[in-house]
Every structure is written in C-alpha cells, then in structure tokens.
Amino acid sequence: MPRAAGQSSGDALTLALPLLARLHRLVHRAGLSFPTLDAESRHRARKRLKRLRYGAEALSSLLPAKAWSAYEQRLRNAQDALGRLQDVTVAEPLLRASAGNDPHAL
C-alpha cells in the first residue's frame, strides 16, 4: 500500500487494520457456516480470504513477527484448502460428464 508524502507506516497500519479486521470477520463468519454455503458463497469466501491474506502480507513488516507468522500460516492453510475444494467443485461436473465415455473418469 503506497504511502502519501508525510504519512508514517503507523498511519498506513491504522488505516488498513479496520479493513483487514472486517475481512477477517467476514471470512470467519463464512467459515462457521461453510458446510451450508452454496458454491457461489464459498467462492466469495475464498476471494475474501485471498484479499485478507495478501492485504495482511503487504503490511507484514509493520506487524509483530511471531504473531504474523502464526496468522499467516493459518491463512495459507485455509487458502490452500479452499483452493483444493474449488478445484474439485469445478472438476466434478466435467468428470461426471466424461464418465459415460470413460469409466475411469469417476
């Protein structure tokens, strides 16, 4: 996040933290009800998680290193899991459609 002339890194953090906190709340809320979400809502949660992770990474040098490292690992794990789920969500209908021609597709 570029800083305007005269702005300190603390100002950037002060401005960004409420936005990151909001994204965190939305992602957390989606996670609590994840099994009941439709595919579109799951994808929206995944995109929010990506914005949260990358936004926080941009500010990581301003955050306590130990706390950031643990939080970043949790974000990375969640993002990886949601990425795998998205891959399956996209692949499943294609494989089912191919099953008529190729029994190994399923």
Phi and psi in radians as a Rosetta constraint file:
Dihedral C 1 N 2 CA 2 C 2 CIRCULARHARMONIC -1.164 0.35
Dihedral N 2 CA 2 C 2 N 3 CIRCULARHARMONIC 2.574 0.35
Dihedral C 2 N 3 CA 3 C 3 CIRCULARHARMONIC -1.840 0.35
Dihedral N 3 CA 3 C 3 N 4 CIRCULARHARMONIC 2.479 0.35
Dihedral C 3 N 4 CA 4 C 4 CIRCULARHARMONIC -1.308 0.35
Dihedral N 4 CA 4 C 4 N 5 CIRCULARHARMONIC 2.736 0.35
Dihedral C 4 N 5 CA 5 C 5 CIRCULARHARMONIC -0.975 0.35
Dihedral N 5 CA 5 C 5 N 6 CIRCULARHARMONIC 2.352 0.35
Dihedral C 5 N 6 CA 6 C 6 CIRCULARHARMONIC 1.554 0.35
Dihedral N 6 CA 6 C 6 N 7 CIRCULARHARMONIC -0.159 0.35
Dihedral C 6 N 7 CA 7 C 7 CIRCULARHARMONIC -1.513 0.35
Dihedral N 7 CA 7 C 7 N 8 CIRCULARHARMONIC 2.438 0.35
Dihedral C 7 N 8 CA 8 C 8 CIRCULARHARMONIC -1.621 0.35
Dihedral N 8 CA 8 C 8 N 9 CIRCULARHARMONIC 2.898 0.35
Dihedral C 8 N 9 CA 9 C 9 CIRCULARHARMONIC -1.116 0.35
Dihedral N 9 CA 9 C 9 N 10 CIRCULARHARMONIC -0.522 0.35
Dihedral C 9 N 10 CA 10 C 10 CIRCULARHARMONIC -1.098 0.35
Dihedral N 10 CA 10 C 10 N 11 CIRCULARHARMONIC -0.624 0.35
Dihedral C 10 N 11 CA 11 C 11 CIRCULARHARMONIC -1.108 0.35
Dihedral N 11 CA 11 C 11 N 12 CIRCULARHARMONIC -0.749 0.35
Dihedral C 11 N 12 CA 12 C 12 CIRCULARHARMONIC -1.069 0.35
Dihedral N 12 CA 12 C 12 N 13 CIRCULARHARMONIC -0.764 0.35
Dihedral C 12 N 13 CA 13 C 13 CIRCULARHARMONIC -1.133 0.35
Dihedral N 13 CA 13 C 13 N 14 CIRCULARHARMONIC -0.739 0.35
Dihedral C 13 N 14 CA 14 C 14 CIRCULARHARMONIC -1.068 0.35
Dihedral N 14 CA 14 C 14 N 15 CIRCULARHARMONIC -0.678 0.35
Dihedral C 14 N 15 CA 15 C 15 CIRCULARHARMONIC -1.281 0.35
Dihedral N 15 CA 15 C 15 N 16 CIRCULARHARMONIC -0.655 0.35
Dihedral C 15 N 16 CA 16 C 16 CIRCULARHARMONIC -1.453 0.35
Dihedral N 16 CA 16 C 16 N 17 CIRCULARHARMONIC -0.570 0.35
Dihedral C 16 N 17 CA 17 C 17 CIRCULARHARMONIC -0.998 0.35
Dihedral N 17 CA 17 C 17 N 18 CIRCULARHARMONIC -0.751 0.35
Dihedral C 17 N 18 CA 18 C 18 CIRCULARHARMONIC -1.086 0.35
Dihedral N 18 CA 18 C 18 N 19 CIRCULARHARMONIC -0.621 0.35
Dihedral C 18 N 19 CA 19 C 19 CIRCULARHARMONIC -1.178 0.35
Dihedral N 19 CA 19 C 19 N 20 CIRCULARHARMONIC -0.755 0.35
Dihedral C 19 N 20 CA 20 C 20 CIRCULARHARMONIC -1.169 0.35
Dihedral N 20 CA 20 C 20 N 21 CIRCULARHARMONIC -0.648 0.35
Dihedral C 20 N 21 CA 21 C 21 CIRCULARHARMONIC -1.118 0.35
Dihedral N 21 CA 21 C 21 N 22 CIRCULARHARMONIC -0.683 0.35
Dihedral C 21 N 22 CA 22 C 22 CIRCULARHARMONIC -1.125 0.35
Dihedral N 22 CA 22 C 22 N 23 CIRCULARHARMONIC -0.807 0.35
Dihedral C 22 N 23 CA 23 C 23 CIRCULARHARMONIC -1.046 0.35
Dihedral N 23 CA 23 C 23 N 24 CIRCULARHARMONIC -0.716 0.35
Dihedral C 23 N 24 CA 24 C 24 CIRCULARHARMONIC -1.039 0.35
Dihedral N 24 CA 24 C 24 N 25 CIRCULARHARMONIC -0.799 0.35
Dihedral C 24 N 25 CA 25 C 25 CIRCULARHARMONIC -1.075 0.35
Dihedral N 25 CA 25 C 25 N 26 CIRCULARHARMONIC -0.773 0.35
Dihedral C 25 N 26 CA 26 C 26 CIRCULARHARMONIC -1.119 0.35
Dihedral N 26 CA 26 C 26 N 27 CIRCULARHARMONIC -0.741 0.35
Dihedral C 26 N 27 CA 27 C 27 CIRCULARHARMONIC -1.143 0.35
Dihedral N 27 CA 27 C 27 N 28 CIRCULARHARMONIC -0.755 0.35
Dihedral C 27 N 28 CA 28 C 28 CIRCULARHARMONIC -1.091 0.35
Dihedral N 28 CA 28 C 28 N 29 CIRCULARHARMONIC -0.779 0.35
Dihedral C 28 N 29 CA 29 C 29 CIRCULARHARMONIC -1.067 0.35
Dihedral N 29 CA 29 C 29 N 30 CIRCULARHARMONIC -0.753 0.35
Dihedral C 29 N 30 CA 30 C 30 CIRCULARHARMONIC -1.117 0.35
Dihedral N 30 CA 30 C 30 N 31 CIRCULARHARMONIC -0.656 0.35
Dihedral C 30 N 31 CA 31 C 31 CIRCULARHARMONIC -1.110 0.35
Dihedral N 31 CA 31 C 31 N 32 CIRCULARHARMONIC -0.622 0.35
Dihedral C 31 N 32 CA 32 C 32 CIRCULARHARMONIC -1.159 0.35
Dihedral N 32 CA 32 C 32 N 33 CIRCULARHARMONIC -0.540 0.35
Dihedral C 32 N 33 CA 33 C 33 CIRCULARHARMONIC -1.964 0.35
Dihedral N 33 CA 33 C 33 N 34 CIRCULARHARMONIC 0.320 0.35
Dihedral C 33 N 34 CA 34 C 34 CIRCULARHARMONIC -0.950 0.35
Dihedral N 34 CA 34 C 34 N 35 CIRCULARHARMONIC -0.762 0.35
Dihedral C 34 N 35 CA 35 C 35 CIRCULARHARMONIC -1.066 0.35
Dihedral N 35 CA 35 C 35 N 36 CIRCULARHARMONIC -0.409 0.35
Dihedral C 35 N 36 CA 36 C 36 CIRCULARHARMONIC -1.705 0.35
Dihedral N 36 CA 36 C 36 N 37 CIRCULARHARMONIC -0.049 0.35
Dihedral C 36 N 37 CA 37 C 37 CIRCULARHARMONIC -1.355 0.35
Dihedral N 37 CA 37 C 37 N 38 CIRCULARHARMONIC 2.562 0.35
Dihedral C 37 N 38 CA 38 C 38 CIRCULARHARMONIC -1.369 0.35
Dihedral N 38 CA 38 C 38 N 39 CIRCULARHARMONIC 2.995 0.35
Dihedral C 38 N 39 CA 39 C 39 CIRCULARHARMONIC -1.042 0.35
Dihedral N 39 CA 39 C 39 N 40 CIRCULARHARMONIC -0.674 0.35
Dihedral C 39 N 40 CA 40 C 40 CIRCULARHARMONIC -1.154 0.35
Dihedral N 40 CA 40 C 40 N 41 CIRCULARHARMONIC -0.728 0.35
Dihedral C 40 N 41 CA 41 C 41 CIRCULARHARMONIC -1.178 0.35
Dihedral N 41 CA 41 C 41 N 42 CIRCULARHARMONIC -0.638 0.35
Dihedral C 41 N 42 CA 42 C 42 CIRCULARHARMONIC -1.125 0.35
Dihedral N 42 CA 42 C 42 N 43 CIRCULARHARMONIC -0.724 0.35
Dihedral C 42 N 43 CA 43 C 43 CIRCULARHARMONIC -1.150 0.35
Dihedral N 43 CA 43 C 43 N 44 CIRCULARHARMONIC -0.697 0.35
Dihedral C 43 N 44 CA 44 C 44 CIRCULARHARMONIC -1.080 0.35
Dihedral N 44 CA 44 C 44 N 45 CIRCULARHARMONIC -0.726 0.35
Dihedral C 44 N 45 CA 45 C 45 CIRCULARHARMONIC -1.092 0.35
Dihedral N 45 CA 45 C 45 N 46 CIRCULARHARMONIC -0.691 0.35
Dihedral C 45 N 46 CA 46 C 46 CIRCULARHARMONIC -1.112 0.35
Dihedral N 46 CA 46 C 46 N 47 CIRCULARHARMONIC -0.744 0.35
Dihedral C 46 N 47 CA 47 C 47 CIRCULARHARMONIC -1.140 0.35
Dihedral N 47 CA 47 C 47 N 48 CIRCULARHARMONIC -0.663 0.35
Dihedral C 47 N 48 CA 48 C 48 CIRCULARHARMONIC -1.134 0.35
Dihedral N 48 CA 48 C 48 N 49 CIRCULARHARMONIC -0.724 0.35
Dihedral C 48 N 49 CA 49 C 49 CIRCULARHARMONIC -1.052 0.35
Dihedral N 49 CA 49 C 49 N 50 CIRCULARHARMONIC -0.730 0.35
Dihedral C 49 N 50 CA 50 C 50 CIRCULARHARMONIC -1.095 0.35
Dihedral N 50 CA 50 C 50 N 51 CIRCULARHARMONIC -0.766 0.35
Dihedral C 50 N 51 CA 51 C 51 CIRCULARHARMONIC -1.100 0.35
Dihedral N 51 CA 51 C 51 N 52 CIRCULARHARMONIC -0.703 0.35
Dihedral C 51 N 52 CA 52 C 52 CIRCULARHARMONIC -1.077 0.35
Dihedral N 52 CA 52 C 52 N 53 CIRCULARHARMONIC -0.858 0.35
Dihedral C 52 N 53 CA 53 C 53 CIRCULARHARMONIC -1.091 0.35
Dihedral N 53 CA 53 C 53 N 54 CIRCULARHARMONIC -0.856 0.35
Dihedral C 53 N 54 CA 54 C 54 CIRCULARHARMONIC -1.234 0.35
Dihedral N 54 CA 54 C 54 N 55 CIRCULARHARMONIC -0.597 0.35
Dihedral C 54 N 55 CA 55 C 55 CIRCULARHARMONIC -1.141 0.35
Dihedral N 55 CA 55 C 55 N 56 CIRCULARHARMONIC -0.751 0.35
Dihedral C 55 N 56 CA 56 C 56 CIRCULARHARMONIC -1.183 0.35
Dihedral N 56 CA 56 C 56 N 57 CIRCULARHARMONIC -0.642 0.35
Dihedral C 56 N 57 CA 57 C 57 CIRCULARHARMONIC -1.071 0.35
Dihedral N 57 CA 57 C 57 N 58 CIRCULARHARMONIC -0.640 0.35
Dihedral C 57 N 58 CA 58 C 58 CIRCULARHARMONIC -1.106 0.35
Dihedral N 58 CA 58 C 58 N 59 CIRCULARHARMONIC -0.469 0.35
Dihedral C 58 N 59 CA 59 C 59 CIRCULARHARMONIC -1.818 0.35
Dihedral N 59 CA 59 C 59 N 60 CIRCULARHARMONIC 0.094 0.35
Dihedral C 59 N 60 CA 60 C 60 CIRCULARHARMONIC -1.009 0.35
Dihedral N 60 CA 60 C 60 N 61 CIRCULARHARMONIC -0.553 0.35
Dihedral C 60 N 61 CA 61 C 61 CIRCULARHARMONIC -1.217 0.35
Dihedral N 61 CA 61 C 61 N 62 CIRCULARHARMONIC -0.256 0.35
Dihedral C 61 N 62 CA 62 C 62 CIRCULARHARMONIC -1.700 0.35
Dihedral N 62 CA 62 C 62 N 63 CIRCULARHARMONIC -0.064 0.35
Dihedral C 62 N 63 CA 63 C 63 CIRCULARHARMONIC -1.811 0.35
Dihedral N 63 CA 63 C 63 N 64 CIRCULARHARMONIC 2.710 0.35
Dihedral C 63 N 64 CA 64 C 64 CIRCULARHARMONIC -1.028 0.35
Dihedral N 64 CA 64 C 64 N 65 CIRCULARHARMONIC 2.236 0.35
Dihedral C 64 N 65 CA 65 C 65 CIRCULARHARMONIC -1.020 0.35
Dihedral N 65 CA 65 C 65 N 66 CIRCULARHARMONIC -0.815 0.35
Dihedral C 65 N 66 CA 66 C 66 CIRCULARHARMONIC -1.158 0.35
Dihedral N 66 CA 66 C 66 N 67 CIRCULARHARMONIC -0.783 0.35
Dihedral C 66 N 67 CA 67 C 67 CIRCULARHARMONIC -1.137 0.35
Dihedral N 67 CA 67 C 67 N 68 CIRCULARHARMONIC -0.733 0.35
Dihedral C 67 N 68 CA 68 C 68 CIRCULARHARMONIC -1.090 0.35
Dihedral N 68 CA 68 C 68 N 69 CIRCULARHARMONIC -0.756 0.35
Dihedral C 68 N 69 CA 69 C 69 CIRCULARHARMONIC -1.034 0.35
Dihedral N 69 CA 69 C 69 N 70 CIRCULARHARMONIC -0.791 0.35
Dihedral C 69 N 70 CA 70 C 70 CIRCULARHARMONIC -1.161 0.35
Dihedral N 70 CA 70 C 70 N 71 CIRCULARHARMONIC -0.764 0.35
Dihedral C 70 N 71 CA 71 C 71 CIRCULARHARMONIC -1.140 0.35
Dihedral N 71 CA 71 C 71 N 72 CIRCULARHARMONIC -0.760 0.35
Dihedral C 71 N 72 CA 72 C 72 CIRCULARHARMONIC -1.102 0.35
Dihedral N 72 CA 72 C 72 N 73 CIRCULARHARMONIC -0.649 0.35
Dihedral C 72 N 73 CA 73 C 73 CIRCULARHARMONIC -1.135 0.35
Dihedral N 73 CA 73 C 73 N 74 CIRCULARHARMONIC -0.710 0.35
Dihedral C 73 N 74 CA 74 C 74 CIRCULARHARMONIC -1.144 0.35
Dihedral N 74 CA 74 C 74 N 75 CIRCULARHARMONIC -0.724 0.35
Dihedral C 74 N 75 CA 75 C 75 CIRCULARHARMONIC -1.097 0.35
Dihedral N 75 CA 75 C 75 N 76 CIRCULARHARMONIC -0.770 0.35
Dihedral C 75 N 76 CA 76 C 76 CIRCULARHARMONIC -1.078 0.35
Dihedral N 76 CA 76 C 76 N 77 CIRCULARHARMONIC -0.788 0.35
Dihedral C 76 N 77 CA 77 C 77 CIRCULARHARMONIC -1.082 0.35
Dihedral N 77 CA 77 C 77 N 78 CIRCULARHARMONIC -0.769 0.35
Dihedral C 77 N 78 CA 78 C 78 CIRCULARHARMONIC -1.126 0.35
Dihedral N 78 CA 78 C 78 N 79 CIRCULARHARMONIC -0.750 0.35
Dihedral C 78 N 79 CA 79 C 79 CIRCULARHARMONIC -1.114 0.35
Dihedral N 79 CA 79 C 79 N 80 CIRCULARHARMONIC -0.718 0.35
Dihedral C 79 N 80 CA 80 C 80 CIRCULARHARMONIC -1.088 0.35
Dihedral N 80 CA 80 C 80 N 81 CIRCULARHARMONIC -0.772 0.35
Dihedral C 80 N 81 CA 81 C 81 CIRCULARHARMONIC -1.109 0.35
Dihedral N 81 CA 81 C 81 N 82 CIRCULARHARMONIC -0.759 0.35
Dihedral C 81 N 82 CA 82 C 82 CIRCULARHARMONIC -1.201 0.35
Dihedral N 82 CA 82 C 82 N 83 CIRCULARHARMONIC -0.558 0.35
Dihedral C 82 N 83 CA 83 C 83 CIRCULARHARMONIC -1.128 0.35
Dihedral N 83 CA 83 C 83 N 84 CIRCULARHARMONIC -0.751 0.35
Dihedral C 83 N 84 CA 84 C 84 CIRCULARHARMONIC -1.118 0.35
Dihedral N 84 CA 84 C 84 N 85 CIRCULARHARMONIC -0.729 0.35
Dihedral C 84 N 85 CA 85 C 85 CIRCULARHARMONIC -1.092 0.35
Dihedral N 85 CA 85 C 85 N 86 CIRCULARHARMONIC -0.731 0.35
Dihedral C 85 N 86 CA 86 C 86 CIRCULARHARMONIC -1.085 0.35
Dihedral N 86 CA 86 C 86 N 87 CIRCULARHARMONIC -0.706 0.35
Dihedral C 86 N 87 CA 87 C 87 CIRCULARHARMONIC -1.039 0.35
Dihedral N 87 CA 87 C 87 N 88 CIRCULARHARMONIC -0.775 0.35
Dihedral C 87 N 88 CA 88 C 88 CIRCULARHARMONIC -1.157 0.35
Dihedral N 88 CA 88 C 88 N 89 CIRCULARHARMONIC -0.721 0.35
Dihedral C 88 N 89 CA 89 C 89 CIRCULARHARMONIC -1.056 0.35
Dihedral N 89 CA 89 C 89 N 90 CIRCULARHARMONIC -0.701 0.35
Dihedral C 89 N 90 CA 90 C 90 CIRCULARHARMONIC -1.321 0.35
Dihedral N 90 CA 90 C 90 N 91 CIRCULARHARMONIC -0.686 0.35
Dihedral C 90 N 91 CA 91 C 91 CIRCULARHARMONIC -1.326 0.35
Dihedral N 91 CA 91 C 91 N 92 CIRCULARHARMONIC -0.583 0.35
Dihedral C 91 N 92 CA 92 C 92 CIRCULARHARMONIC -0.979 0.35
Dihedral N 92 CA 92 C 92 N 93 CIRCULARHARMONIC -0.904 0.35
Dihedral C 92 N 93 CA 93 C 93 CIRCULARHARMONIC -1.103 0.35
Dihedral N 93 CA 93 C 93 N 94 CIRCULARHARMONIC -0.575 0.35
Dihedral C 93 N 94 CA 94 C 94 CIRCULARHARMONIC -1.173 0.35
Dihedral N 94 CA 94 C 94 N 95 CIRCULARHARMONIC -0.738 0.35
Dihedral C 94 N 95 CA 95 C 95 CIRCULARHARMONIC -1.192 0.35
Dihedral N 95 CA 95 C 95 N 96 CIRCULARHARMONIC -0.670 0.35
Dihedral C 95 N 96 CA 96 C 96 CIRCULARHARMONIC -1.098 0.35
Dihedral N 96 CA 96 C 96 N 97 CIRCULARHARMONIC -0.710 0.35
Dihedral C 96 N 97 CA 97 C 97 CIRCULARHARMONIC -1.146 0.35
Dihedral N 97 CA 97 C 97 N 98 CIRCULARHARMONIC -0.571 0.35
Dihedral C 97 N 98 CA 98 C 98 CIRCULARHARMONIC -1.396 0.35
Dihedral N 98 CA 98 C 98 N 99 CIRCULARHARMONIC -0.268 0.35
Dihedral C 98 N 99 CA 99 C 99 CIRCULARHARMONIC -1.078 0.35
Dihedral N 99 CA 99 C 99 N 100 CIRCULARHARMONIC -0.495 0.35
Dihedral C 99 N 100 CA 100 C 100 CIRCULARHARMONIC -1.132 0.35
Dihedral N 100 CA 100 C 100 N 101 CIRCULARHARMONIC -0.575 0.35
Dihedral C 100 N 101 CA 101 C 101 CIRCULARHARMONIC -1.686 0.35
Dihedral N 101 CA 101 C 101 N 102 CIRCULARHARMONIC -0.475 0.35
Dihedral C 101 N 102 CA 102 C 102 CIRCULARHARMONIC -2.370 0.35
Dihedral N 102 CA 102 C 102 N 103 CIRCULARHARMONIC 1.779 0.35
Dihedral C 102 N 103 CA 103 C 103 CIRCULARHARMONIC -1.092 0.35
Dihedral N 103 CA 103 C 103 N 104 CIRCULARHARMONIC -0.300 0.35
Dihedral C 103 N 104 CA 104 C 104 CIRCULARHARMONIC -1.406 0.35
Dihedral N 104 CA 104 C 104 N 105 CIRCULARHARMONIC -0.163 0.35
Dihedral C 104 N 105 CA 105 C 105 CIRCULARHARMONIC -1.072 0.35
Dihedral N 105 CA 105 C 105 N 106 CIRCULARHARMONIC -0.611 0.35
